[in-house]
Amino acid sequence: MIWTLPNLLSLFRILIIPILVYLLTFADPSSAFLAGCLFLLASVTDYFDGYLARRNRSVSEVGKILDPLADKLLVASVLIMLSAMDRPYEPSVPAWLVVLILARESAVTVIRGIALTEGIVMQAETLGKHKLILQVFGVFGLLVHFTYWRIDFFAVGLYFLGLSAVIAVWSGINYHVQFFRLWQLRGSPG
């Protein structure tokens, strides 16, 4: 089944991307706060689509592809926009940090794809889940950007995004090590 609630939640995350990109074309606090709230809402659906798929036993092949695709598209789109923005009182998100995060995501996606063609199933790691949580906090803070309740959301967001990048690199290395170990245990073709 394609039209399950978990898959619809993943589609929601993809469909919200143009709205977020549009909101990021404005530099005012209201648009920034709304973009942050929409991103947070979309991020929460990531938890619920997996939970509902497992609870209702509606895990599908489409969902296995759609869920991580939606996550990566959402985060990548927002980070690219944030690195290109010039907001008042703060520099943009460092492009090198965005490239590092997106390179890790691409490398892990490629290695998981190769593993799948070799019949090796690589489950999501705990480190990757921690990375995603820190990334959500980081991107939310960077989207909100301005200071509210004496909290500099830009600085907090950059801090969490930096932490997520460290964990991203660490977990990316772990994925590659895990793949090569499993590949060698199977007896690599060649």
C-alpha positions in Angstrom: 0.0 0.0 0.0 1.3 3.4 -1.0 -1.3 5.7 0.6 -0.7 4.7 4.3 -0.7 7.4 7.0 3.1 7.0 7.5 3.8 7.5 3.8 1.4 10.5 3.8 3.4 12.0 6.7 6.6 11.5 4.7 5.0 13.2 1.7 3.9 16.1 3.9 7.6 16.7 4.8 8.4 16.9 1.1 5.5 19.1 0.3 6.4 21.6 3.0 9.8 22.3 1.5 8.6 24.9 -1.0 6.8 26.7 1.7 9.9 26.8 3.9 12.0 28.0 1.0 9.5 30.7 0.2 9.5 31.9 3.9 13.3 32.0 3.8 13.2 34.6 1.1 12.0 37.1 3.7 14.4 38.4 6.4 11.7 39.4 9.0 11.3 37.8 12.4 7.7 36.7 11.7 8.7 34.7 8.6 11.7 33.3 10.4 9.6 32.1 13.4 6.9 30.6 11.1 9.6 28.8 9.1 11.1 27.4 12.4 7.7 26.2 13.6 6.9 24.5 10.2 10.3 22.8 10.2 9.7 21.6 13.8 6.3 20.3 12.8 7.7 18.5 9.8 10.5 17.0 12.0 8.0 15.7 14.5 6.2 13.8 11.7 9.4 11.9 11.1 9.0 10.3 14.5 5.3 9.5 14.0 5.6 8.0 10.5 8.0 5.4 11.8 6.1 4.8 15.0 2.8 4.4 13.1 4.3 2.1 10.4 5.6 -0.2 13.1 2.5 -0.1 15.3 0.1 -0.7 12.4 2.4 -3.1 10.7 2.2 -1.0 7.6 5.9 -0.8 6.9 6.2 -0.7 3.1 9.0 -0.7 0.5 7.8 2.8 -0.6 8.0 4.0 3.0 11.5 2.7 3.4 12.6 4.9 0.6 10.3 7.8 1.1 11.0 8.4 4.8 14.8 8.9 4.6 14.4 10.8 1.3 12.0 13.2 2.9 14.3 13.8 5.8 17.3 14.4 3.6 15.4 16.7 1.2 14.0 18.7 4.1 17.3 19.2 5.9 19.3 19.8 2.7 16.9 22.4 1.3 16.8 24.4 4.5 20.6 24.2 5.1 21.3 25.3 1.5 18.9 28.3 1.9 20.4 29.2 5.2 23.9 29.2 3.9 23.0 31.5 1.1 21.0 34.0 3.2 22.2 37.3 4.5 20.2 38.1 7.6 20.5 41.1 9.7 23.1 41.2 12.5 24.4 37.7 11.8 26.5 36.0 9.1 24.9 33.2 7.2 25.4 29.5 8.1 29.0 28.6 7.1 28.9 26.9 3.7 31.7 24.5 4.7 29.5 23.2 7.5 26.6 22.6 5.1 28.8 20.9 2.6 30.2 18.6 5.4 26.8 17.6 6.5 25.4 17.1 3.0 28.6 15.1 2.0 28.1 12.8 5.0 24.4 12.3 4.1 25.3 11.5 0.5 28.1 9.1 1.4 25.9 7.2 3.9 23.1 7.0 1.3 25.6 5.6 -1.3 27.1 3.1 1.0 23.7 1.9 2.1 22.6 1.6 -1.5 25.7 -0.5 -2.4 25.2 -2.6 0.7 21.6 -3.3 -0.4 22.7 -4.4 -3.9 25.1 -6.8 -2.1 22.3 -8.2 0.0 23.6 -6.5 3.2 21.0 -4.7 5.3 22.4 -1.8 7.3 20.1 -0.6 10.0 20.0 3.0 11.2 22.5 3.5 14.0 21.8 5.1 17.4 24.5 7.7 16.5 22.5 8.6 13.4 19.4 9.2 15.5 21.3 11.4 17.9 22.7 13.3 14.9 19.2 13.9 13.6 17.9 15.2 17.0 20.8 17.6 17.3 20.3 18.6 13.6 16.6 19.4 14.2 17.5 21.6 17.2 20.2 23.3 15.2 18.2 23.9 12.1 15.2 25.1 14.2 17.5 27.6 16.0 19.0 28.8 12.7 15.6 29.2 11.1 14.2 31.2 14.1 17.4 33.2 14.0 16.5 36.2 16.1 16.7 36.7 19.9 13.6 35.8 21.8 13.3 35.5 25.6 17.0 36.5 25.8 17.9 33.4 23.8 20.1 34.0 20.7 18.5 31.4 18.5 21.2 31.8 15.8 24.0 31.1 18.2 22.2 28.1 19.8 21.3 26.8 16.4 24.9 27.0 15.1 26.1 25.3 18.3 23.7 22.3 17.8 24.4 22.1 14.1 28.1 22.0 14.8 27.6 19.2 17.4 25.4 17.3 14.9 28.2 17.6 12.2 30.7 16.0 14.6 28.3 13.1 15.3 27.5 13.0 11.5 31.1 12.4 10.6 31.6 9.9 13.4 28.5 7.9 12.4 29.4 8.2 8.7 32.7 6.6 9.4 31.0 3.9 11.5 28.6 3.1 8.6 31.6 2.6 6.2 33.5 0.5 8.7 30.4 -1.6 9.4 29.8 -2.1 5.6 33.4 -3.2 4.9 33.3 -5.6 7.8 30.0 -7.2 6.7 31.2 -7.2 3.1 34.4 -9.1 4.1 32.4 -11.6 6.2 30.3 -12.4 3.2 33.3 -12.9 1.0 33.4 -10.0 -1.3 32.9 -10.8 -5.0 35.7 -9.8 -7.2 
